[in-house]
């Protein structure tokens, strides 16, 4: 899969392709023949990268829909009571960030997760 080490976060099949996501937002995408995997990096501005680092942001969930990947971030900051959350939507072809959805729900007990329904 990779000639360098990486921290695995998630793998999902979407549109007949296997998406493998590392914690640093790099995708390896395999087609149905597993030949020549495509590499994709989700693009973040410097301010977003700094926010993730300074506010102890972690990926809490990933969901694929209509050519986009939605990444749920949980920012713990200095204490669980001080945490915030947001969803960032990225284009699955380019890795470009499309939208940011801030979440107002606050809790020091749990992390928010995506729940899928059919």
C-alpha positions in Angstrom: 0.0 0.0 0.0 2.6 2.5 0.9 6.4 2.6 1.0 6.3 4.9 4.0 4.7 4.4 7.4 1.3 6.0 8.1 -1.3 6.1 10.8 -4.4 4.3 9.6 -7.8 6.0 10.4 -10.5 4.6 8.1 -11.3 2.4 5.1 -14.5 2.3 3.2 -15.8 1.2 -0.2 -17.5 4.0 -2.1 -18.5 3.9 -5.8 -16.7 0.6 -6.4 -13.4 2.0 -5.0 -11.6 1.3 -1.7 -10.7 4.5 0.1 -8.0 4.2 2.8 -7.6 7.3 4.9 -4.6 8.1 7.1 -4.8 10.4 10.2 -2.9 13.1 8.3 -5.7 13.2 5.6 -3.9 11.3 2.9 -6.1 8.9 0.8 -5.0 5.9 -1.1 -7.7 4.9 -3.5 -7.9 1.5 -5.2 -10.1 0.7 -8.1 -11.8 -2.7 -8.6 -8.6 -4.2 -10.1 -6.3 -2.9 -7.3 -3.9 -1.6 -10.0 -2.1 1.8 -9.8 -3.7 3.2 -6.6 -4.5 6.9 -6.7 -3.2 9.2 -4.0 -5.2 12.2 -2.8 -4.6 14.6 0.0 -7.4 16.6 1.6 -6.3 20.2 1.4 -6.3 22.4 4.5 -5.3 26.0 4.9 -2.5 26.9 7.4 -5.1 28.3 9.8 -7.0 25.0 9.8 -3.9 23.0 10.4 -2.9 25.3 13.2 -6.4 25.0 14.7 -6.2 21.2 14.7 -2.8 21.3 16.4 -3.5 24.1 18.9 -7.0 22.9 19.9 -6.1 19.2 19.9 -8.4 18.4 17.0 -9.0 14.8 16.1 -11.0 13.1 13.4 -14.1 11.7 15.0 -15.9 10.4 11.9 -15.8 10.1 8.1 -18.8 9.8 5.7 -18.8 9.6 1.9 -21.7 11.1 -0.1 -22.3 12.4 -3.7 -18.6 12.8 -4.6 -17.6 14.4 -1.3 -16.1 13.2 2.0 -17.3 14.7 5.2 -14.8 14.7 8.1 -16.1 15.3 11.6 -13.5 17.0 13.8 -13.6 17.1 17.6 -11.5 19.8 19.3 -10.8 19.1 22.9 -8.7 22.2 23.6 -7.7 22.2 27.3 -10.5 20.2 28.8 -13.4 18.1 27.6 -15.9 20.7 28.8 -14.2 23.3 26.5 -14.6 21.2 23.3 -16.1 22.2 20.0 -16.9 20.2 16.8 -17.2 20.9 13.1 -17.8 19.0 9.9 -15.6 19.8 6.9 -16.7 18.7 3.4 -14.0 17.9 0.8 -14.2 17.1 -2.9 -13.2 13.5 -3.5 -11.6 14.3 -6.9 -9.5 17.3 -6.0 -9.2 17.2 -2.2 -10.4 20.8 -2.0 -12.4 21.9 1.0 -15.9 22.9 0.0 -17.8 23.7 3.2 -17.4 24.0 7.0 -20.4 23.2 9.2 -19.9 24.3 12.8 -21.7 22.2 15.4 -23.2 24.0 18.5 -23.7 20.9 20.6 -21.4 20.9 23.6 -20.8 18.0 26.0 -17.9 16.9 28.2 -19.1 13.3 28.1 -19.2 12.0 24.6 -17.8 12.4 21.1 -20.3 13.0 18.2 -20.4 10.4 15.5 -22.0 10.0 12.1 -25.0 7.8 12.0 -26.0 6.4 8.6 -29.6 5.6 7.6 -30.9 4.1 4.4 
